[in-house]
């Protein structure tokens, strides 16, 4: 099998995107592309099962730790050296357990399900001061009742997190981050969960870490604690138990509903509030981290209610970290998100003893996986590296020496080229646009081609699919279906984009309606063509565009594609998709999500300038007023 050709980012690329105007005309954009494309890319071969050849040494790098965090977990030596701070942190943690009545004293013989525990201690900035944070965690893998209870605890999707930012910018609201302190200790009790679900009452206890019994005896009611006779019986799932996240999620959901919030039909971890049929607040949840935007009075009312149940919450606005992503709201109320600070913590792996064409050692493989996971985490906000990350993930089961080299080049790129996604207000009518692309290699025996997709809110201009945009979601992944031709890959990719776009369209439409609705009601609105904003799709595949736009269905030679094409045509005919756009390949924004040989400029421009430049070369077909005649 021939190796799949993918480029790597060249260290000599030095484009200054900040110097670009906010609106870029297409000829200038092409010139920008041409100027930097040649210097941007180097040969980058990634293949599955390709053993390469030779055993050439790959060079060396001085860095040994690939993720260097300023505030890391304490080592045993740190615990000894910082014992006064450690002991103080331990007492604070145990006092919190006691105050929230997380456990009671019980005789060891009365509880059959007993687990051990450990301390997790980290350095943490508290009010700008480097302090020690101690977390008491039980070893949940020892729980004998595993598998007998529900553990699901949903969090807001990545596109929902971005949707909240877009609503915030469009409405001119302020953005806030809220953090609930000791959330898992404030979840539902075992008794409440039993009553709610009708399942037997759980009884699970733990023993404290060795050497910390004295701290337990300092707690109220625990003076008689004797480790040889007693255990600590949990009243609620605490840190380490698999049902702890769900116990907290159920209680948080009840509190948000009691305050007037309604979860979205397609994302129950995203809540909306309305007053007099007018949207006044939106909130997303990720465990104990909440992100909220809305009218000031409504937001303060919700915060007051939450704090009455969960205590004082950490509140941040302007600039804050939320779910590993830095959020910055500017004076003009635009919002920037990025992970540049996290990227700075990454370091290329050591290339000592790497051999081209030879598998990595066990230690090197572990380092590769750790660094690759860190780079993949950056794809929350970095479209420019998505294709490279996907290519390196394909060989993660058996990476070779050259793959570590290529991973290091991606790390160097993200460190040298900080990138953000900027959200600016879009004036006038808006639409949702799904920008689809695919990459197919005939020699790839798996038949699983690449698919790339960007879902964005955009200005609704009949003359162009592009213009001002706000990125909602993007992906660079393998096709879900086997593809045997370019037509097959492009058709499957655009149908996948339509499915993703329709889910997001449901969410946006629900927020625009005057009252909460069910997904069945949303489906009825969609079928009637009344779902707003409209959803458009864009592709650069002329054959898919022509086959979909044709008055009579052109049956593909591959029988597996017949139903896929008919489904796409039906979505267009019914108005589920308003318009299908065709764009020249050089203008298709998602092209860089499936082809590494394409310059990163378009993706970086869309991220930084919230703009997708297109020309009059783009054409579209839309819903027919008269359906085609039925087949004979």
N, C-alpha and C positions, 0 to 999 in steps of 0.2 A: 504494500500500500504506500502510495506517495505521501509524504508529510504535508499536512495542511499548512498553507502559507499564511502566517500572521506576522505583522511587524511588531517591533518593540519601539518604545518612545526613545528618541535620541537625545542624549544630554546636551547637544548643541542647539536644540530648538529653543528659541528665546523670544517668542512673540509677546508683545505687550498688549494684552486684550483691553486694558484700561484706556488705551489711546483710541479705541474704536468709537465711532459715533453711535448714539443710541439706535439710530435707524441706518442700516447698511444697504445701499443699492446693490443689485445683483452683480453688475460688472465689477464693482470694487471687491465684492465678496469673492468672486472667482479669482481675481488677482491675488487676494489675500491667501486663498487656498493654494494657488500655484506657487506663491512665494515660499511657503513654509512646508508644503507637503514633502518635497524632496528631502529636506533636511530633518524632517520629523521622524521618518521611519527607517528602520534597519531590518534586514532579513530576520524573520522570527518564525522558526519551524516548530510546530507542535503536532504530534501525531499520537494516535492510540495504538499501542502494540508495536510501534516502530522502534527497533533496537538501535537505530542509528548506525554509527560505525566508528571504529577507532577508540582510543582512550586518552585523548588529548587533555592535559591539565587545564582547568578552567580559571586559574588565577587565584587570588586571595583577597580577603577583606578582614579588617581588624575587628569588626564588631562581632561579639559573641552572643549578646542578649538582644533578641530582635524586637522586643517591646519593652522600652525603658520608661517606667512610670515613676513620676516624682514622688507620689504618695502610694507606697506599696505595702504589702502585708508584712507584719513584723516577723522577724526571724527569732528563734530562741535566744540568740545573743541580744537582739533588740529588746526582748521582753525583760531580760535581766538588767540591761543598761537603763531602761526607762520604767523600772518597776513602780515608782511612785505614781507616774501617769497611768500605767497599766492597772494598778490596783484601784485607782480612782475611777477609771472607765468601767472596770468590772462591777464596782458597787453601783454605779449609775445604771448599768444594764439590769442588774438584779433588782434594784429598787423599782425600775419600770415594770418588770415582771410581776413584782409584788403589788404595786399600785393597781395594775390592770387585772389582778387576780388570775394570772395565767396558770398557776398550779397550786395544789394544796398538799399537805403532808399525808402520806398513806403508808400503811404497813406493807413491807415487801411481799409478804405471803398473800395479800389480798389482790394483787395485780399480776396477771400472767404475762401481759404484753409490756415488757420493759426494754427500753433502748438506752444506749449510752449517749453522751454528748461531748462537744468540744467547743473551744473558744476560737473564734475567727477575729483576729485583731489587725487593724490597719491604721496607718497614719491617715489623718483626714484634716482638711481645713475647716475649722469651726470658728465662724466670725473672723475669718482671715488669719487665724492662728493655727499653726501645725499642732494637732492634738492626736490622741489615741482614741480610736473608736473600737469598743469591744462588742461582739455579737455572740450570744449563746445560741448554739445550733445543735439540735438533736440529730442523731444519725438515722434518718428515715428509712434507709435500706434495711434496717433491723426490724421494722414494723411488721408484726406477724399478720396484721389485718390488710396488708396491701392487696389491691385488686378487688376489695369488697365495697369500695366507696368511690364516689365520683370525684375526679380531680380536675376537670376542665375549668379553666379560668381565662376567658378571652381578654385580649387587649386590642386596642384600636389598630387597624391596619396602617401600613405606611402611607397609603394614599389618603386615608382619612386624616392622618396627622397633617398632611400637606393641604388637604381640603380646608381644614380649620384655619390655616394661615391665609388662604385665598379669601375666605369669607371675611376674616378679620380685616384684610387690606381693602376689599371691595366695600365694606361697610364703614370703614374709617374708625374701627374700634382699637382699643389698647389690648395688648397681648400679655397674659400673665402665666406664670408657672406656679403650681402649688405642690407641696410635698407633705404627705401625711406622716407624722412621726410614729414609729413602732406600729406600722399598719397591721402586720400579721398578728400582733398581740391584741388587736382590736376587732378581729373578725368574729364571725358567729361562734358560739360555744358548741361543744359536742351535743349538748342537750337540744339547743335550737336547731342544729342541722338534722338531728334525729326526728324532731317534730316536723320539720319542713319536708323532708324526703321520705319519711315513713320507714327509715332503715333502723336497725338496732343501734342502741347507744354505744359509742366507742369508748373503751377504757384503755388508755395508753399512758405509761409513766416513763420517767427517765431518771438516770442518776447523773449528778454533776461531774464535771471533769475532775480527775484525781488532783488533790492538792488545794481544792477550792471549797472544801466543806465548811471551813471557818466563815467564809463570806456568806454561805447559806444561813448559818446560825445567827448572823447579824440581822436577818430579816424578821419583821413582826410575825409572831406565831411559829417561828422555826427554831426557837432556842433549843429544843430537845432533839433536833435532827441528829440521827445516828446512821451513818452510811451502812452499817452492818444490819440494821433493822428496818430502815425507812427508804422509800423512794418518793419522788415528786410526781404526783398524779396530775396530768395536764387537764385543765378544764376546757381548753380550746386547742385547735391545731396551732403549733408554734413553728418557728423557723426550722426547716429541715423535714417536716412531715409533708407528704405529697398532697394532702388535702388542705394545707395552710393557705395557698393562693386562692383556692375556691372559697374557703370560709370568709376570707377578706373580701373577695369580689362580690359575694352575695350580700354582705352587709353594706358595702359601698353602693351597690346598685339600689338597694332599698332606700338609702339616704338620699340619693340623687332623684329617685322617683318621688319621694316624699316632698322634695323641694320644688316639684313641678316639672322636672326634666323627663323627656321621653327619648328612649334609645331609638336609633335609626333601624329601619327594617332590615337593611343589608349590612349593618355594622352595629351590633348591640352595645359596643363599648364607646360609642359616640352619641352624645346626648344633646338635645336641643330644647330650648325654652321659648315659649311664645306668650305674648300679652296682647289681648285684643286682636288675635290672629296675625300678629306681627312677630317675626323672629327677633328675639332680644338677647339671646346668649347661646353659645355652643361650647361644648366641653368634651375633650377626649381623655380616656383613661389608659394608663399603662401601669398596672399593679398599683403602687402608691404614688405615682407621679401623674399629676393632672395638668392639663393645658387648657386654658379657658380664655375666651374673648367674648365681649358683649357690651351692652349698655351698662354704664357704671353702677347705677342703682341696683340693677338686676344681679350683676356680678357680686357686689357687696352683700346682697341678701343671701345668695347661695353660699358664699364663704362663711358668713355668720352662722348659717344653719349647720354646715359641715363642722365648723370649729366647736359648736355646742355639743357635738357627738364625739368628735375625734381629738379635741384639744387644739391648741395653737398649731397652725401649719406654717411651714416655711414658705414664704411668698417672695417671688422675684418677678421683675419686669424690666423692660429696656434691653438688657443683655443677660442671658442665662443659658445654662446647659440643661437640656431636656432629652432623656433617652439617648444620651451619648452624642447629641447634635447641638451645637451652639446656635442659639436664636438671638438675633439682634433686630430690634425695631427702631427705625430711624425717625427723625423729626417729621418727615413727610408721611409717616405711618407705613412706609414700605418695610418689608421684612427680608432679612438675609439669613440663610441657614448654611452651616458648613461644619466640617469635621477636621479642619486644618490643624487644630491643637492636638487631636488624636494622631493625625498623620505625622506630626513632629516627634511623637514618641516611638515611631517605628524606626528600625535600623536594619539595613541589609544583613542577611545571614552571612556567616563566614563561608568563604569559598575555598578554604584550605582543603586539600585532598579531594576536591571534586574532580570527576572524570567524565568527559563528554561521552555520551553513549552508554554510560554505566549507571545502574540503579544507585540511589542514595543509600547510605547506611541507615540503620534503625534510628540512630540519634539524629542524623541529618534529615530523615523523613519526618521525624517529630517536629523538628525546627521548621521544615517546609510547611507542614500542616498548620502550625501555630501562626506563621507569618502570612500564609494564604488566607486563613480565617480573618486575620486583622485587616488585610487588604479588601476582602469581601465585605467586611463591615463598613468600609468607606463607600461602598456603592449605594448607600442610602442617599447620598448627595452628589456622587461623582459619576455622571454618565460616561465620562471620557475613558474610564478604565474598565467598564463593564465587560467588553468583549475579551480583554486580556485576562481578566479574572476568570471568566467562563472557560477560556482555553486552558488555563492552568489547572482549573478544577477537573477538567476532563482526564488529566493524567495523574490526579492526586493519589490514585491507588498504587501507582508505580512510577514516580517521577525519576527522571534521569538528571545527571549533573547539569546539563544545559537548561533544564527547567528551573532549577534554583537560580541560575544566572538571570534568566528572563524575569523571574519573580523579583529579584533584586533590582532590576532596571525599572520595574513598575513602582517599587518602593521609592527609589530615587526620584522618579518623576513626580509622585504625589507630594514629596517633601519639597521639591524645588518649585512646583507649580501649584500654589494654593488655588482652590476653586470653591465658589459658593453658588447657591441657587438664590436668586433674588426675585421677590414677588412685589410687583407694582400694580397699582390699580389699572384695570382695563376699562376704558370708557365705552359707553354705548352698549348695544346688544352683544351677547356672547354666545358661544357654542362650545361643545366638546369636540375635540378632534383626536382621532386615533391614527397615529402615523406608523405604518407597518412596513417591515422589510424582512427579507430572508436571504440566506446565503446557502447555496447548494453546491456540493462537490460530487461529481459523478463517481469518483473513485472511492468515496466513503462507503464502505460495505455495510455500515450500520443503517444507512438510510435516514438517520436522524440529523437533519440539517439544522442550521442556526435560525432562530427567529428573533427579531427585535421589535420592540413596540414602545411608543411614547404616547401617553394619554395626557392631554393638556386642555385647560380652558383657554379659549382664544377669542379675539375680536371676530364678530360675525360679519365678514365681508364677502359678498358674493363674487368678488373679483379674485380672491386669493384664499387658499387654505391657511396661509401663514399670517404674518404680522405680529402684533403683541400677543404673547402667550404666557401662561403660568403653568409650570410643570406639576402634574398631579402624580404620575406614576411612570416608571420606565423599567424595562427588563431586557436582558440579553440571555436567552436560554436556548436549549435544544428544542427542536420541534417535539410536540407530544405524539405526533403520528409519523409513521414511516413515509418518506418522500422519495420518489424515483425520478423526479424531473424538477426543473426550475419552476414550471407552472404549478406543480403540486406543492412545492415548498412555499411559494408566494401565496397561493390560495389558502393553504392551511394557516399561514401566519396571519393573514388579514381576518380570517374568521375568528382566530384566537383574540386578535385585537378588538374585534367587535364584541366578543363576550365580555372582555375586561371593561371596555368602554360602557357597555350597557349597565353593568353593576354600578359603576361610578355615576352614571347618569341617573340611576334610581336614587342614589344618595343625594345628589345635588337637587334633583326634582323635589324630593321630599322636604328639603330645607326651604324650598321656594313656596311650598303650599301653606295655606293658612292654619292647618291642623295636622296632627300626626295621622299617618295612614299605614295600612298593611301592605305587604308586598303584592298581595292579590289586587288591591286597588291601584297600585303602581303599574302592574301588568295591564290592567284594564285601560289606564290612561295611555300606556304605550301602544296598545293595539288600536286605539282610536286616533293615534297621531297627535295627542295633546300633551305628551311628556315634554317638559322644557327643563333645561336648554336642549336644542336639537343635537344629535350626534352625527358627525361626519367622519369618513375614513379617507385615508390617503395612501397611495401605493405608487411605485415606479414601474410596476409590471404591466406592460401594455396588453399582454394576452389576457391577464385576469380582468383588467378593466374592460376590454372589449367583450369578453365572454359574459361578463355581468351586465353590461349595458345593452347587449344585443336584444332586439325585439323578440327573437326566438331563441330558446335555450340551445346553446351549442354543447352537445354532450361530449365530455372529455373521453379520450381513448382509455384512460385508466378508470375502470369501473368504480374503484374506491373513492373517486373524486366527484362522482355524479351527485350524490346527496349533499356533499359539501358545497358545491357550486349552486345547487338549487336552493340551499338554505340561505346563501349569501344573496341570491337574486330575490328571494322572498322577503328578506329583511329590508331590501331596498324598495321593493314594490309596496310593502305595507307601511313604509315610512319609519320603521324601527331605526334604519339608517337614512338620514335625510339626503346626503350627497356622498357619492364616491368620487374622489379626486384622483387624477393621474398627474404625477409630477415627474419631470426629468430626474434621472438618478442623481445628478450633481446638486439638486436642490432638496432631495428628500432628507429630512433631518435625522431619521432613524437609521440611515445608511451606516453611520459610524458605530451602531450597536451590533452589527453583524459582520463587519469587514474591518479588520485591523489596518489594512492598507490605506484606508481613508483617513485624511487628516482629522485631528480632533477639533479644529476651529469651529465648525458648525455647532457641535454639542456644547462647547465652552461658551460660544456666543449666546446660545439660547439660555444657558444657565445664568450668565452674568448680566446680559442685557434684556432678558425676558422678551426675545425677539427671534422670529423665524423668517428670514428674508426669502421671498419667492418672486417669480416673474409671471408675466402673462402667458407663459408657455403651459402653465397648469390649467387643466380643463376638468370638468366634472359632468357627471350624469346624476340625476336626482329622481325622486319618486315620480312614477308615471300617473297621470290623472286617470288614464284608462288602462286596466289590466290587460295583459296579452290574452289572446283567445285560448280557450282550453285545448288541451291536446286531443287528437281524434280518438 
